[in-house]
């Protein structure tokens, strides 16, 4: 492989805003940008110093110096792209939502396992300082046994009916809606922090009159196999101020996110947890402002995802090259996590249709 692993990034939106920058920061050679629009692809490749710009995926796959394919395209394209890359013997990192449903996700997992390639899911916020510190606090029994969990996010991103977003966001058939766009982050956080889902009830309302076939909000009551009860609720169409809350109550105390840190309250009072040195991240690095043209782009305008994405890419690099990592770090998510996350999203959609309680079907 030489001194660097070569990467082909597929997708000129989030692929440029975060993938290209994050892989480069992690020491990869980002040598190909694959897009649909020849002009846009060429312009963005030149701007970010990528040697090859192409609209032909097979061209990148044919290059022996491309070892990894990073898929940052709409979810309905993930399976065909991933299967083609796996067939070419490439390692694959695929964005969320992983697939259109769990059945499609299982096909991707089976193919990657059969081919023996390294497969990863784009869950960069596993490396976010606060999220990982909260996971460790729960793991170490700081709040006793967790019993009740709350995950809230309200924001005005899509409150205006004319808000511009990728086509797939508005189309349920393409895996779209705010559930697909946002909930995979929360589902993965819940699974890594508290354990696997047992079942859900849910509603998928829309607040703004967009005329979409997909929702701009979700409200989910979940129960985990461990017995934890919780709520995950979010909307991208709330005109009010941003509301964020991540809070877990246990038998001896409560922990919650405060910015990039974690606070704990118990019988002895309230305190801030110290941040270990290995969780310190570089400050946010926003993408170029002129690339922020749609509501979707604005989600990434702060650059808060770049540093954790870089840590994730480093973990992927070490998995490929066989380097052992510190056991305290969060595990690299794989296609198996993609299957589990999609099983939860499938159950949420079933529950929203039936109005009942739906069991999450695990592998």
C-alpha positions in Angstrom: 0.0 0.0 0.0 3.0 2.3 0.2 3.1 5.1 2.8 -0.6 6.1 2.5 -3.9 4.5 1.9 -5.6 5.9 -1.2 -9.2 7.0 -0.9 -11.9 7.6 -3.5 -14.7 9.8 -2.1 -18.0 9.4 -3.8 -20.2 12.5 -3.3 -19.5 16.2 -3.8 -21.7 17.5 -1.0 -21.0 16.1 2.5 -18.2 14.2 0.8 -16.4 17.5 0.2 -17.4 19.3 3.3 -16.2 16.6 5.7 -15.0 13.3 4.1 -12.2 14.8 2.0 -10.9 17.1 4.7 -11.2 14.4 7.4 -9.5 11.7 5.5 -6.7 14.0 4.5 -6.2 15.1 8.2 -6.0 11.4 9.1 -3.1 10.8 6.7 -5.0 9.2 3.8 -4.3 10.1 0.2 -7.6 11.4 -1.2 -6.9 10.8 -4.8 -10.4 10.5 -6.4 -13.6 12.5 -6.2 -16.5 10.8 -7.9 -19.6 12.9 -8.6 -22.6 13.1 -11.0 -22.0 16.6 -12.4 -18.7 16.8 -14.4 -18.2 20.5 -13.9 -19.0 20.6 -10.2 -16.9 17.5 -9.6 -13.9 18.9 -11.4 -14.1 22.3 -9.8 -14.3 20.8 -6.3 -11.6 18.3 -6.9 -9.3 21.1 -8.1 -10.2 23.3 -5.1 -9.3 20.6 -2.6 -6.2 19.3 -4.4 -7.7 16.0 -5.5 -5.8 14.6 -8.5 -8.6 12.8 -10.2 -12.2 13.9 -10.8 -14.6 11.5 -12.5 -18.2 10.8 -13.0 -17.4 7.1 -13.7 -17.1 5.1 -10.5 -15.5 2.2 -12.3 -12.5 4.4 -13.1 -11.7 4.9 -9.5 -12.3 1.3 -8.7 -9.9 0.2 -11.4 -7.0 2.1 -9.8 -4.9 -0.2 -7.6 -3.8 2.8 -5.6 -7.3 3.3 -4.3 -7.7 1.1 -1.2 -10.8 2.7 0.4 -14.1 3.9 -1.0 -16.0 6.5 1.1 -19.7 6.7 0.1 -21.3 10.0 0.9 -24.3 9.9 -1.4 -28.1 9.6 -0.9 -29.1 6.4 1.0 -30.9 4.7 -1.9 -27.5 4.7 -3.8 -25.5 3.2 -0.9 -26.2 -0.5 -1.6 -25.3 -0.5 -5.3 -22.2 1.6 -4.8 -21.0 -0.4 -1.8 -21.6 -3.7 -3.5 -19.6 -2.5 -6.6 -16.7 -1.4 -4.4 -16.7 -4.6 -2.4 -16.7 -6.6 -5.7 -13.6 -4.7 -6.6 -11.9 -5.7 -3.3 -12.0 -2.2 -1.8 -12.5 -1.4 1.9 -15.6 0.7 2.3 -16.9 3.4 4.7 -20.5 4.2 4.1 -22.6 7.1 5.4 -25.9 7.1 7.2 -28.7 6.2 6.8 -26.9 3.0 5.8 -29.6 1.7 3.5 -33.2 1.9 2.6 -34.1 -0.8 5.1 -32.6 -3.5 7.2 -33.0 -6.2 4.4 -30.9 -4.1 2.0 -28.4 -3.5 4.8 -28.0 -7.2 5.4 -27.1 -7.8 1.8 -24.3 -5.2 2.1 -23.0 -6.7 5.3 -23.0 -10.3 3.9 -21.1 -9.1 0.8 -18.5 -7.3 2.8 -18.0 -10.2 5.2 -17.8 -12.7 2.3 -15.2 -10.5 0.5 -13.1 -10.1 3.7 -12.8 -6.3 3.3 -12.9 -3.8 6.1 -16.3 -2.2 6.4 -17.2 0.8 8.4 -20.2 3.0 9.1 -19.9 6.8 9.2 -20.7 7.4 12.9 -18.1 10.1 13.6 -19.9 11.4 16.7 -18.8 8.3 18.6 -15.6 10.3 18.9 -17.3 13.6 20.0 -15.9 14.5 23.4 -19.2 14.8 25.3 -20.8 11.8 23.7 -17.9 9.5 24.4 -17.4 10.9 27.9 -21.1 10.2 28.6 -20.7 6.6 27.3 -17.7 6.0 29.6 -19.6 7.5 32.6 -22.5 5.1 32.1 -20.1 2.2 31.5 -18.2 2.9 34.7 -21.4 3.1 36.8 -21.2 6.8 37.7 -25.0 7.0 37.8 -25.7 3.4 38.9 -27.9 1.4 36.6 -29.4 3.6 33.9 -33.2 3.6 33.9 -34.6 6.7 32.0 -33.1 8.4 28.9 -34.0 11.6 27.0 -32.7 12.7 23.7 -34.2 16.0 22.3 -33.3 18.2 19.4 -35.5 21.0 18.0 -34.2 23.4 15.4 -35.6 25.7 12.7 -33.6 24.3 9.7 -36.7 23.3 7.7 -39.2 25.7 9.3 -39.5 27.8 6.1 -41.4 25.9 3.4 -38.8 26.8 0.7 -35.9 25.4 2.6 -33.6 23.7 0.1 -32.4 20.2 0.9 -31.3 17.1 -1.1 -34.1 15.4 -3.1 -33.9 12.3 -1.0 -34.8 14.1 2.2 -38.3 14.8 0.9 -39.0 11.3 -0.4 -39.9 8.4 1.9 -39.1 5.9 -0.9 -35.5 7.1 -1.0 -35.0 6.6 2.8 -35.6 10.3 3.4 -37.3 12.5 6.0 -35.8 13.8 9.2 -35.9 10.3 10.7 -33.4 9.1 8.1 -31.4 12.3 8.1 -31.0 12.7 11.9 -32.2 9.7 13.8 -29.3 7.4 12.9 -26.9 9.6 15.0 -29.2 9.2 18.0 -29.9 5.5 17.5 -26.2 4.8 17.3 -25.6 6.9 20.4 -28.2 5.0 22.4 -27.0 1.6 21.3 -23.3 2.4 22.2 -24.2 4.1 25.5 -27.1 2.1 26.8 -27.5 -1.1 24.8 -29.7 -2.7 22.1 -33.3 -1.7 21.4 -36.2 -4.0 22.3 -39.1 -2.1 20.9 -40.6 1.3 20.0 -43.8 3.2 19.5 -43.6 6.3 17.3 -45.1 9.1 15.3 -43.6 10.9 12.3 -45.4 14.2 12.0 -44.6 17.1 9.7 -44.7 20.7 11.0 -43.9 22.7 7.8 -46.1 22.5 4.7 -43.4 21.3 2.3 -45.6 18.8 0.4 -43.1 16.0 1.0 -43.9 12.3 1.2 -41.5 12.2 4.2 -41.6 13.8 7.7 -39.7 16.7 9.1 -40.1 15.5 12.8 -40.1 12.3 14.8 -41.2 11.3 18.3 -40.2 7.9 19.6 -40.8 6.0 22.9 -38.2 3.2 23.2 -37.4 0.4 25.5 -34.0 -1.3 25.6 -33.2 -4.9 26.3 -31.7 -3.7 29.6 -35.0 -2.2 30.7 -34.1 1.4 30.1 -37.1 3.5 29.0 -36.6 6.6 26.9 -37.7 9.2 24.5 -36.0 10.4 21.3 -37.8 13.4 19.8 -36.6 15.8 17.1 -37.9 18.3 14.6 -36.1 20.3 12.0 -39.1 22.7 11.5 -39.5 24.4 14.9 -39.4 28.2 14.5 -38.4 28.6 18.2 -34.9 28.6 19.6 -32.8 25.5 19.3 -33.6 23.0 22.1 -31.0 20.3 22.8 -31.1 17.8 25.7 -29.3 14.5 26.3 -29.9 13.2 29.8 -29.7 9.8 31.4 -31.1 9.1 34.9 -29.9 6.1 36.9 -30.3 4.4 40.2 -27.6 6.6 41.9 -27.6 9.8 39.8 -28.2 11.6 36.6 -25.7 12.6 33.8 -26.3 15.0 30.9 -24.4 16.7 28.1 -23.4 20.3 28.6 -21.7 21.5 25.5 -18.7 19.3 25.0 -18.7 18.2 28.6 -20.8 16.0 30.9 -22.4 17.0 34.2 -23.4 14.6 36.9 -25.8 15.1 39.8 -26.3 12.7 42.7 -26.7 12.7 46.5 -23.4 14.5 46.9 -24.3 17.4 44.6 -23.6 18.4 41.0 -20.2 18.3 39.3 -18.6 18.4 35.9 -16.6 15.3 34.8 -13.0 15.8 33.9 -12.2 15.3 30.2 -9.5 12.8 29.7 -6.6 13.9 27.5 -7.5 11.3 24.8 -10.9 12.9 24.3 -9.5 16.4 23.6 -10.3 17.4 20.0 -9.1 20.1 17.7 -11.5 23.1 17.6 -14.2 23.2 14.9 -13.0 23.9 11.4 -15.8 25.2 9.2 -15.8 24.4 5.5 -15.4 27.4 3.1 -18.4 29.7 3.5 -19.2 29.9 -0.2 -20.0 26.2 -0.3 -22.9 26.8 2.2 -25.7 27.2 -0.3 -28.6 25.1 1.0 -30.3 24.3 4.3 -28.6 20.9 4.2 -25.1 22.5 3.8 -25.8 24.8 6.8 -26.0 21.7 9.0 -22.3 21.3 8.5 -21.4 25.0 8.5 -19.8 25.0 12.0 -17.3 22.3 11.2 -18.0 20.5 14.5 -18.0 17.1 12.7 -14.5 17.4 11.2 -12.4 16.6 14.3 -14.4 13.5 15.3 -14.6 12.4 11.7 -10.8 12.6 11.6 -10.6 10.4 14.7 -12.9 7.9 13.1 -10.8 7.9 9.9 -7.7 7.2 12.0 -9.5 4.2 13.6 -10.4 2.9 10.1 -6.8 3.3 9.0 -5.6 1.3 11.9 -8.2 -1.4 11.4 -7.0 -1.8 7.8 -3.3 -1.8 8.6 -3.7 -4.0 11.7 -2.6 -1.5 14.3 -3.9 -2.2 17.8 -5.8 0.7 19.4 -6.4 1.7 23.0 -9.3 -0.4 24.3 -10.8 2.7 26.0 -11.7 4.3 22.7 -15.1 3.9 21.1 -15.3 0.9 18.7 -15.3 1.6 15.0 -18.9 1.1 13.7 -19.2 -1.6 11.0 -21.8 -2.7 8.5 -23.2 -4.9 11.3 -24.0 -1.7 13.2 -25.6 -0.4 10.0 -27.9 -3.4 10.0 -28.9 -2.9 13.7 -29.5 0.8 13.2 -31.7 0.2 10.2 -33.7 -2.4 12.1 -34.5 0.3 14.6 -35.5 2.8 11.9 -37.7 0.1 10.3 -39.5 -0.5 13.6 -40.0 3.2 14.1 -41.6 3.5 10.6 -43.8 0.4 11.3 -44.9 1.8 14.6 -45.8 5.2 13.0 -48.0 3.4 10.5 -49.7 1.0 12.9 -50.0 3.3 15.9 -48.8 0.3 18.1 -45.7 -1.1 19.7 -43.2 -2.7 17.4 -40.5 -5.1 18.3 -37.0 -4.3 16.9 -35.9 -7.3 14.8 -32.2 -8.0 15.5 -29.8 -10.1 13.6 
